[in-house]
Amino acid sequence: MKANFLGQGTGGAVIGLDAEEKFLTLSLALPYDMNYRSFKGAVEDFANYVDYWREDLIRHQKAAETSIYS
């Protein structure tokens, strides 16, 4: 996977895969004492990374299905 090396591709979040390789988890730790503007920006960035990875996984799944059935 090209993501998660030194936080690249994840915005500093961590990607994890369960033991059965069925669930991919993107997690982000934030400091408790953030101001609202910083918190809002961090959550928005995190949501954008979630959207990116969801679309990327769907794209890879479709490509795999196409190559299997072609």
C-alpha positions, 0 to 999 in steps of 0.5 A: 500500500502506498499510503501511511508511510510517514503519514503520507496519503492519510494526513497523519492518520493511520490505516489499519486492516483487520485480521480477516482483511475485510475491514479497513480502518482510518484513525486519527488522534487529535490533541484534547486542547485544540481550539475549535477552528483547528478541530474543525479543520482537522475533522474536515481534512480527515473526512476528505481523506476518508472520501478519497480512500473510499473512492480509491478502494471502490476503483480498485475493486471494480478494476479487480472484478473487471480483470477477473471476469474479462 
